[in-house]
């Protein structure tokens, strides 16, 4: 996320923030279990091989 965010200008960050603030919060939303989804880019907070080991 740092790589993507670092390429945005301050007005772009403000525009994304304003857009996200307009989205409704899901009422029945539940988090996905940790390490069950393969991310499109490496993420420091995720075990890089955990999603591969899941059935």
C-alpha positions as CSV (number, residue, x, y, z in Angstrom):
1,X,0.0,0.0,0.0
2,X,2.9,2.3,0.7
3,X,4.1,2.0,-2.9
4,X,0.6,3.0,-4.2
5,X,0.0,5.7,-1.7
6,X,3.4,7.3,-2.2
7,X,2.6,8.0,-5.8
8,X,-0.5,10.1,-5.0
9,X,-0.4,13.9,-4.7
10,X,-2.1,15.6,-1.8
11,X,-5.1,16.6,-3.9
12,X,-5.5,12.9,-5.0
13,X,-5.3,11.7,-1.4
14,X,-8.0,14.2,-0.4
15,X,-10.2,13.1,-3.4
16,X,-9.8,9.4,-2.4
17,X,-10.5,10.2,1.2
18,X,-13.6,12.3,0.3
19,X,-14.9,9.5,-1.9
20,X,-14.3,6.8,0.7
21,X,-16.1,8.9,3.3
22,X,-19.3,8.9,1.2
23,X,-19.5,5.1,1.0
24,X,-22.0,3.4,3.3
25,X,-20.7,1.1,6.1
26,X,-22.0,-2.5,5.6
27,X,-24.2,-3.6,8.5
28,X,-23.4,-7.3,8.4
29,X,-19.8,-7.1,7.4
30,X,-17.4,-9.6,8.9
31,X,-13.6,-9.8,8.5
32,X,-12.0,-12.5,6.3
33,X,-9.9,-14.9,8.2
34,X,-6.2,-14.0,8.3
35,X,-4.0,-15.2,5.5
36,X,-6.8,-16.7,3.4
37,X,-6.4,-14.4,0.4
38,X,-3.4,-14.1,-1.9
39,X,-2.6,-10.4,-2.2
40,X,-1.7,-9.0,-5.7
41,X,1.5,-7.5,-4.2
42,X,3.8,-8.4,-1.3
43,X,2.5,-7.1,2.0
44,X,4.7,-6.9,5.1
45,X,1.8,-7.9,7.4
46,X,1.0,-11.1,5.6
47,X,2.9,-14.4,5.6
48,X,3.9,-14.8,1.9
49,X,3.2,-18.5,1.9
50,X,0.2,-18.8,4.2
51,X,-2.5,-18.5,1.4
52,X,-0.7,-21.2,-0.7
53,X,-1.0,-23.7,2.2
54,X,-4.7,-23.3,2.6
55,X,-7.0,-25.8,0.9
